[in-house]
Amino acid sequence: MQKINLSEMITESRNSNSEHIDNCSTLEILKIINNEDKQVALAVEKELYNIAQAVDAISQAFLKQGRLIYLGAGTSGRLGILDASECPPTYGSPPQQVIGLIAGGTPAIFKAVENAEDNPNQAINDLANIDFDTNDILVGIAASGRTPYVIGGMQYAKSLGATVISLCCNPKAPMIKLADIAITPIVGAEVITGSSRMKAGTAQKLVLNMLTTASMIKIGKVYGNLMVDVEATNAKLIERQISIVMQATDCSREKAIATLNKCNKHCKTAILMILADIDELQAKEILLQNNDSIRKAINNHPA
């Protein structure tokens, strides 16, 4: 087995601020954790330029029917799956538009699968099984930046000519050299040495939120700050749809419900119907002409 030099990884270093955490009161423990967590958003802030590059690439891929694929092991893989799974109910996006893959497959979502992260060939198989191609974008996620499973997938994606993005928390990570765009929030040593599910995991979650949220905004899934493509799949989301139409158009609850009923509860169509005072067919046609963006539709077809 190849020796791994942990001393080269910031995520594996010892945090002097928490060296005596086992001798602290409950409140003192929580203050130490909280103070360390405060550093995470600042670390992500330093990567905004690289995150913006990634968002522009992802949103362009979406407009060309490409997909965003997250690839990770352990906590990193689970965070990718979490972000991917929340896109369809939030933005009405197709389930296959954002996909999370994890070393060890479905069982690894719930419990650790031994040695799965050390198999680079499995990542190649996993990507091939979803027909990954040059139109797609791969985001390799690993706090250490050296996970073989992730590196294997990144190398495969590059061999196909696809855009490859790295998300890790070590500045000298091998993943960075493989990436077209490298996002590297340096959060420092963890409160519990090597427990990268903590600050590193939080940084990864913040970045993944940005990647999908900003990309969905850029392809017209948001009007103002309203999630206008939300799918009404439960009672809460039905109410949210009604509220969104009311807020976007300043109409009454009754009109919002009536209009949603006229267009098979398609939030964007209902909003444009009210704002432009047009019928369902006209609204759908105008949205089609404007890449399904309410903002563009209103700008190009003012009432």
C-alpha positions in Angstrom: 0.0 0.0 0.0 1.3 3.4 -1.0 2.3 5.6 2.0 0.2 8.8 2.4 2.0 11.8 3.8 -0.6 13.3 6.1 1.8 16.1 7.1 1.4 17.7 3.7 -2.3 18.1 4.2 -3.7 21.1 6.0 -6.9 19.2 6.6 -4.9 16.6 8.6 -2.9 19.1 10.7 -3.5 19.6 14.4 -5.4 22.7 15.6 -3.8 24.5 18.5 -7.1 26.2 19.4 -8.7 22.8 20.3 -5.7 20.9 21.7 -7.4 20.7 25.2 -11.0 20.5 24.0 -11.6 17.3 25.9 -11.0 19.2 29.1 -13.5 21.9 28.4 -17.1 22.5 29.6 -19.9 21.9 27.1 -20.2 25.6 26.4 -16.5 26.0 25.9 -16.5 23.1 23.5 -19.2 24.7 21.5 -17.5 28.1 21.5 -14.3 26.5 20.1 -16.3 24.8 17.3 -18.3 28.0 16.5 -15.1 30.1 16.4 -13.5 27.7 13.9 -16.7 27.6 11.8 -16.6 31.4 11.5 -13.5 31.0 9.3 -15.3 29.0 6.7 -17.3 31.7 4.9 -14.2 33.9 4.7 -12.2 31.0 3.1 -15.0 30.5 0.6 -15.0 34.3 -0.1 -11.4 34.1 -1.3 -12.5 31.6 -4.0 -15.4 33.6 -5.4 -13.6 34.3 -8.7 -13.0 30.6 -9.3 -16.5 29.8 -8.3 -17.8 32.3 -10.7 -15.8 30.7 -13.5 -17.3 27.4 -12.6 -20.9 28.8 -12.5 -20.4 30.3 -16.0 -19.2 27.0 -17.4 -22.0 25.0 -15.7 -24.8 27.4 -16.8 -23.5 27.3 -20.4 -23.5 23.5 -20.3 -27.1 23.5 -19.0 -28.2 25.6 -21.9 -26.6 23.1 -24.3 -28.3 20.2 -22.5 -25.1 19.2 -20.7 -25.1 17.9 -17.1 -23.4 18.6 -13.9 -21.8 15.6 -12.3 -20.5 15.5 -8.7 -18.0 12.9 -7.8 -16.8 12.2 -4.3 -16.2 9.7 -1.5 -17.5 9.7 2.0 -18.7 13.1 3.3 -17.8 14.7 0.0 -19.8 12.3 -2.0 -22.8 12.6 0.3 -22.7 16.4 0.0 -22.7 16.1 -3.8 -25.7 13.7 -3.7 -27.5 16.0 -1.3 -27.0 19.1 -3.6 -28.0 17.1 -6.7 -31.2 15.6 -5.0 -32.5 19.1 -4.0 -32.4 20.6 -7.5 -35.5 19.0 -9.0 -37.9 20.0 -6.2 -36.4 23.5 -5.9 -36.0 24.4 -9.5 -38.1 21.9 -11.4 -35.0 20.7 -13.1 -34.8 17.2 -14.7 -33.4 14.6 -12.2 -30.6 13.8 -14.7 -29.4 17.4 -15.0 -27.4 17.3 -11.7 -26.1 13.9 -10.6 -24.1 12.9 -7.5 -21.9 9.9 -7.6 -20.2 8.4 -4.6 -17.4 5.8 -4.2 -19.1 2.6 -3.1 -22.4 3.4 -4.7 -25.8 3.6 -2.9 -24.7 1.7 0.3 -22.0 4.4 0.9 -24.6 7.1 1.2 -25.6 5.5 4.6 -22.4 3.9 5.9 -18.8 3.8 5.0 -17.7 1.2 2.4 -14.2 0.0 3.1 -11.6 0.9 0.5 -14.1 2.2 -2.0 -12.4 5.6 -2.3 -9.1 3.9 -3.2 -10.4 2.5 -6.5 -9.9 5.0 -9.4 -11.3 2.5 -12.0 -14.6 2.4 -10.2 -15.1 6.1 -10.9 -14.4 5.5 -14.6 -17.1 2.7 -14.6 -19.5 5.0 -12.7 -19.1 7.8 -15.2 -19.4 5.4 -18.2 -22.6 4.0 -16.7 -24.3 7.4 -16.9 -22.9 8.0 -20.4 -20.7 10.9 -19.3 -19.5 12.8 -22.3 -17.8 16.0 -23.4 -20.9 18.1 -23.0 -21.0 17.4 -19.3 -19.1 19.0 -16.5 -17.4 17.0 -13.7 -16.9 18.5 -10.2 -14.5 16.3 -8.2 -15.0 16.8 -4.5 -12.5 15.7 -1.9 -11.4 17.6 1.2 -7.9 16.1 1.0 -7.6 16.7 -2.8 -6.0 13.3 -3.3 -8.8 10.7 -3.2 -8.0 8.1 -5.9 -11.6 7.5 -6.8 -12.1 11.2 -7.5 -8.8 11.5 -9.4 -9.6 8.5 -11.6 -12.9 10.2 -12.5 -11.3 13.5 -13.2 -8.6 11.9 -15.5 -11.3 10.1 -17.4 -13.4 13.2 -17.9 -10.3 15.1 -19.1 -9.6 12.3 -21.6 -13.0 12.9 -23.1 -12.4 16.7 -23.4 -15.0 17.6 -20.7 -14.6 20.5 -18.4 -13.3 19.4 -15.0 -13.6 21.3 -11.7 -11.9 20.5 -8.5 -13.3 21.3 -5.0 -10.8 20.6 -2.2 -9.3 22.2 0.9 -5.6 21.5 0.5 -3.5 24.0 -1.5 -1.0 21.4 -2.8 -3.6 18.8 -3.7 -3.0 16.6 -6.8 -6.6 17.3 -7.9 -5.8 21.0 -8.5 -3.4 20.2 -11.3 -6.0 18.1 -13.1 -8.7 20.7 -13.0 -9.6 23.3 -15.6 -11.1 25.3 -12.7 -9.8 24.8 -9.2 -11.9 25.9 -6.2 -9.8 25.6 -3.0 -11.2 27.1 0.2 -8.4 26.7 2.8 -10.3 26.4 6.1 -7.3 25.2 8.1 -7.0 22.5 10.7 -10.2 20.9 12.0 -11.3 21.1 15.6 -10.9 17.3 15.8 -7.8 16.4 13.9 -8.5 15.0 10.4 -12.3 15.3 10.8 -12.9 16.9 7.5 -16.6 16.5 7.7 -16.5 19.6 9.8 -15.0 22.9 8.4 -14.0 21.3 5.1 -17.4 19.8 4.7 -19.1 23.1 5.5 -17.0 24.9 3.0 -17.9 22.2 0.4 -21.6 22.6 1.1 -21.4 26.4 0.8 -19.6 26.1 -2.6 -22.0 23.5 -3.9 -24.9 25.7 -2.9 -23.4 28.5 -5.0 -22.7 26.3 -8.0 -26.2 25.1 -8.5 -28.0 28.1 -7.2 -26.1 30.6 -9.3 -26.3 28.3 -12.3 -30.1 27.9 -12.0 -30.4 31.7 -11.6 -28.5 32.2 -14.9 -30.7 29.8 -16.9 -33.9 31.5 -15.7 -35.0 29.3 -12.9 -35.4 32.3 -10.6 -37.3 35.5 -11.0 -36.2 38.2 -8.6 -35.4 35.9 -5.7 -38.4 33.6 -6.2 -38.0 29.9 -7.2 -40.5 30.2 -10.0 -39.9 26.6 -11.3 -40.7 25.0 -8.0 -42.8 21.8 -8.4 -46.0 21.5 -6.3 -45.4 18.0 -5.1 -46.8 18.4 -1.5 -49.0 20.6 0.5 -46.2 23.0 1.5 -45.0 23.4 -2.1 -48.6 24.0 -3.3 -48.8 26.9 -0.9 -45.3 28.1 -1.9 -46.4 28.2 -5.6 -49.4 30.3 -4.7 -47.3 32.6 -2.6 -44.7 33.0 -5.4 -47.3 34.0 -8.0 -48.8 36.5 -5.5 -45.4 38.0 -4.7 -44.2 38.1 -8.3 -47.4 39.8 -9.6 -48.9 41.5 -6.6 -52.2 39.7 -7.3 -54.8 38.3 -4.9 -54.6 34.7 -3.6 -57.8 33.9 -5.6 -56.3 35.1 -8.8 -53.1 33.2 -8.2 -55.0 30.0 -7.6 -57.3 30.5 -10.6 -54.4 31.2 -12.9 -52.3 28.3 -11.7 -55.3 26.0 -12.4 -55.5 27.4 -15.9 -51.9 26.4 -16.8 -51.6 23.0 -15.0 -49.9 24.7 -12.0 -46.9 25.9 -14.0 -45.7 28.7 -11.9 -43.7 30.6 -14.6 -46.6 30.5 -17.0 -49.1 31.7 -14.4 -46.8 34.7 -13.5 -46.3 35.7 -17.2 -50.1 35.3 -17.9 -50.8 37.8 -15.1 -48.0 40.2 -15.7 -48.5 40.4 -19.5 -52.3 39.9 -19.3 -52.2 37.1 -21.9 -53.5 33.5 -22.0 -51.8 30.3 -21.3 -50.8 29.5 -24.9 -49.3 32.9 -25.5 -47.4 32.8 -22.2 -45.9 29.4 -23.0 -44.9 30.5 -26.5 -43.2 33.7 -25.2 -41.3 31.7 -22.5 -40.2 29.2 -25.2 -38.9 32.1 -27.3 -36.9 33.4 -24.3 -35.2 30.3 -23.0 -37.9 29.9 -20.4 -36.8 33.1 -18.6 -39.6 35.3 -17.2 -37.1 38.3 -17.0 -36.2 38.0 -20.7 -39.8 37.4 -21.7 -40.9 40.6 -19.9 -38.0 42.6 -21.3 -38.6 41.4 -24.9 -42.5 41.4 -24.7 -43.5 44.3 -22.4 -47.2 44.5 -21.5 
